[in-house]
Amino acid sequence: MELLKETYLSAGISPEVYDFCDEIAEGLKDRFAHIDEIAEYNQIKVLRAMQKHRVSAACFESSTGYGYDDLGRETLESVYAEVFGAEAALVRPQLTCGTHALTVALSAILRPGDELLSPVGRPYDTLEGVIGTRESNPPGSLKEFGISYRQVDLLPDGSFDFEGIKKALRPNTKLVTIQRSKGYDPRPTLSVQRIGELISFIKSIKPEVICMVDNCYGEFVEISEPTQVGADMMVGSLIKNPGGGLAPIGGYIVGREELVDLCAYRLTAPGLGKEVGATLGINRSFFQGFFLAPTVVAGALKGAIFAANVYEKLGYPVVPNGTESRHDIIQAVTLGSAEAVIAFCKGIQAGSPVDSHVAPEPYAMPGYHSDVIMAAGAFIQGSSIELSADGPIEPPYAVYFQGGLTWYHARFGITMSLQYLVQEGIVSLH
């Protein structure tokens, strides 16, 4: 459509960049139709859960103080448990982020002398301080409380090292943590099917071990979730996929009821658990965001696939590649230089609805082992279901793109990222 092209050009996109990206977008329509089918399935699943648990206007009322008898909070947790195929759920604004939700879960289950095992390699940067795997750890790490940690790296082809995992499962291995997404590591994201196979293998060796999945960035990408293939617990953030761009804060923990209860005791206090925790008037945002989440995730997923195809065609290594199946919304692009990572992120920032006039710069961000650049012109601070990109300024200089509340915005942001790379002389389309 000529008018659409004129709109892009008026926003500072060159004709060459627009035509290059538009040709790629046109070639993805059939694949996008399949994504829409998954979104429709998940949309109806969420709708039916809300109907079953009788979501009503009364659920949107505010609670204060102790938050006793908060109908909205209790109903929301029933809806989450239903949608994710779990016995119980803890969905709270008091869980400040995904790392906090994971910390609560780990601290609730593990005791001195227990061991934590990761069979999928190194966890996300912010969890290293929680576990205690750094040379200098912050106070309160699991290591400080006498909880040991062991990891088994993935094999070079991204497959599980089953023999290594078998050897690593010890009598004191209490909990296995499985990170579905890649973090700052351009490895394959784990599909729900592969997670189920891994859990089945682990349980065949040690049935009593607790398997927990960090599901950040993976919700609603497929038609099932890890708790439906054997995970005892599943943890995520509401300012990622399930918040739908509307949740202003929060995290969730779902799984077996006795484990969720332990997490509630750790979040609040032993004996209080899920009975307290005022929602302060944000239940409506939680419900509405969860309702919209399948459609929002579909838009973000289309943006990730578009980004993979754009940068793969330019010769950059991308994970996942432009054609393989998707299991989260993150797209890794190895750009090869700090200058390219910074230019990419400046383009994403310039394509944002909030703070588009500012330029992101690398800085020493708490919880990370190197300087990190983050582009996020988001309505909710740090919301990575909204258009965003980030990455550590270190070799191999990979940037991680995710989000976009709509496909149209994701497309615009990726097009703008390429425009900035062209302007800096890093990429040539000729």
RALINDA-V46876 format. One record per helix or strand of 3 or more residues. SS is the DSSP state (H for helix, E for strand). FROM is the first residue (numbers start at 0). TO is the last residue. If there is no record, write none. Layout:
SS_FROM_TO / SS_FROM_TO
//
This chain:
H_1_9 / H_14_25 / H_28_51 / H_56_59 / H_70_82 / E_87_91 / H_97_108 / E_114_117 / H_124_130 / H_142_144 / E_147_150 / H_161_167 / E_172_178 / H_191_204 / E_209_213 / H_225_227 / E_232_236 / H_240_242 / E_250_254 / H_256_266 / H_272_274 / H_282_312 / E_316_318 / E_330_333 / H_337_349 / E_371_374 / E_387_391 / E_397_401 / H_406_422
//
